Amino acid sequence: MSSTLEQVDWNAELVRADLGEAVQRLKEESGKGLFVGGVKLPLALTELGLIDEYEFVVHPRLAGHGPTLFAGLSKYVDLLLVSRLEFGSGAMAMRYEPRR
């Protein structure tokens, strides 16, 4: 969602209207799913209950700075681990679904 961009790349959609309605419409289209990243968009979609699956990749490095994921979330979202994958680097990818 942007109030300043005029156009986006081929694999993105610019949303200027209601975020919830726009994402719900996209979810109803055929395809393999929607992938979002960043900090603000996942927070907004979580608040709207529009995320069906979360994937977190944890890298074995402490940075000591950077954005906090889901800072300001208005309520807890309990998650159920559905898969995990460990890489040779020590990174771990974990997929979760919201508990209903």
C-alpha positions in Angstrom: 0.0 0.0 0.0 1.4 3.4 -0.9 0.3 6.9 -1.1 3.4 8.1 -3.0 4.3 5.4 -5.6 2.9 5.7 -9.1 3.8 2.2 -10.4 5.3 -1.0 -9.1 7.2 -4.0 -10.7 5.5 -6.9 -12.5 5.2 -9.1 -9.4 3.5 -6.4 -7.2 0.2 -4.7 -7.0 -0.2 -1.1 -5.9 -3.1 -0.7 -3.4 -4.6 2.7 -2.8 -8.0 1.6 -1.6 -9.0 -0.4 1.5 -6.1 -2.8 2.3 -8.4 -5.5 3.7 -10.7 -5.5 0.7 -7.8 -5.5 -1.8 -6.0 -8.4 -0.1 -9.2 -10.4 0.2 -9.9 -9.9 -3.5 -6.3 -11.1 -4.3 -6.7 -14.2 -2.1 -9.8 -15.2 -4.0 -8.0 -15.2 -7.4 -6.4 -18.4 -8.6 -2.7 -18.8 -8.0 -0.2 -20.2 -5.6 -0.6 -17.6 -2.9 0.5 -14.2 -1.9 3.9 -13.5 -0.3 4.5 -10.4 1.7 7.5 -9.1 3.6 8.8 -6.2 5.5 7.5 -5.0 8.8 4.4 -2.8 8.4 2.4 -4.8 5.8 2.6 -8.1 7.8 1.5 -6.3 10.9 -1.5 -4.7 9.1 -2.5 -8.0 7.6 -2.2 -9.8 10.9 -4.4 -7.2 12.5 -7.0 -7.9 9.8 -6.8 -11.7 10.2 -5.7 -12.1 6.6 -2.5 -14.2 7.0 -3.0 -17.9 6.6 0.6 -18.9 7.1 3.8 -17.4 8.5 7.3 -18.4 7.5 10.2 -17.2 9.6 13.8 -17.7 8.7 16.2 -17.4 11.6 19.8 -16.8 10.9 22.5 -17.6 13.5 23.7 -14.0 13.9 22.9 -11.4 16.6 22.6 -7.9 15.1 21.6 -5.8 18.1 19.5 -3.5 15.9 16.8 -3.4 13.3 13.0 -3.4 13.2 11.0 -5.5 15.6 8.5 -7.7 13.8 4.9 -7.2 14.8 5.7 -4.3 17.2 2.4 -2.8 18.2 0.2 -5.9 17.6 -3.0 -5.4 19.4 -3.5 -9.0 20.6 -1.7 -12.3 20.8 -1.8 -14.6 17.8 -1.1 -18.2 18.8 0.7 -20.2 16.1 1.0 -23.9 15.3 4.3 -25.1 13.8 3.6 -27.0 10.6 7.1 -27.5 9.3 10.7 -26.7 9.8 13.9 -26.9 7.7 17.4 -26.5 8.9 20.1 -25.4 6.5 23.8 -26.2 6.5 24.5 -22.6 7.5 22.6 -23.1 10.7 19.7 -21.0 9.5 16.3 -22.4 10.3 13.1 -21.9 8.3 9.9 -22.5 10.2 6.3 -22.4 8.9 3.4 -21.7 11.2 -0.4 -21.4 10.8 -2.6 -19.4 13.2 -4.4 -21.5 15.7 -8.1 -21.2 15.1 
